[in-house]
Amino acid sequence: MKETYENQISFPEINSAGMEIILEYIYTGSVKEESLTKDNTIEAFYAADYFQLSDLQDFITKTIKSTNFAKNYSPELLS
């Protein structure tokens, strides 16, 4: 595998906002609600799916339902 001789690993499907949430979750075991914004929520959900982090996906889903994200930004979140 090329990761054995290169100094970096890339995940082309994941942007930096999603990866930041993933790293926060992996290192701390949780994600602060204020870390999730309307701009990075979907990216974080897709990144959690990519890495098969179902607990993080559940947390993101609960956060969307409990905040005004779903009410105020539903067209943007669904796009």
C-alpha positions in Angstrom: 0.0 0.0 0.0 1.2 3.5 -0.8 0.7 4.6 2.8 3.7 2.6 3.8 6.1 4.9 1.8 4.2 8.2 1.7 4.0 10.7 4.6 0.3 11.3 4.3 -3.0 9.5 4.0 -5.8 11.2 2.1 -9.5 10.6 2.2 -10.9 12.2 -0.9 -14.5 11.8 0.1 -14.0 13.8 3.4 -13.4 17.5 3.7 -11.5 19.1 6.6 -14.6 20.2 8.5 -15.9 16.6 8.6 -12.4 15.2 9.5 -12.1 17.7 12.4 -15.3 16.4 13.9 -14.1 12.8 13.4 -10.8 13.5 15.2 -12.6 15.3 18.0 -14.8 12.2 18.5 -11.9 9.7 18.2 -9.7 11.6 20.7 -12.3 12.6 23.3 -15.1 10.0 22.8 -17.6 12.8 22.3 -18.3 15.9 20.3 -19.3 19.3 21.8 -22.7 20.4 20.4 -21.2 23.8 19.6 -18.7 22.0 17.3 -21.5 21.1 15.0 -22.6 24.0 12.8 -25.0 24.1 9.9 -22.0 24.2 7.6 -20.2 21.1 8.9 -23.0 18.9 10.2 -23.6 17.0 6.9 -19.9 16.6 6.2 -19.5 15.2 9.8 -22.4 12.8 9.2 -20.9 11.5 5.9 -17.5 11.2 7.5 -18.9 9.2 10.4 -20.6 6.9 7.9 -17.3 6.5 6.0 -15.5 5.5 9.2 -18.5 3.4 10.4 -18.9 5.4 13.6 -22.6 4.7 14.2 -22.5 6.3 17.7 -21.3 9.5 16.2 -24.0 9.3 13.5 -26.6 8.9 16.2 -25.3 11.9 18.1 -25.3 14.1 15.0 -28.9 13.0 14.2 -30.0 13.7 17.8 -28.3 17.1 17.7 -30.0 18.0 14.5 -33.4 17.0 15.9 -32.9 18.8 19.2 -31.6 22.1 17.8 -33.2 24.5 15.3 -31.0 23.0 12.5 -33.9 20.9 11.1 -36.4 23.7 11.4 -34.3 26.6 10.1 -32.0 24.8 7.6 -33.9 21.8 6.4 -33.6 22.6 2.7 -29.8 23.2 3.0 -29.4 20.0 5.1 -31.3 17.9 2.6 -29.4 19.2 -0.4 
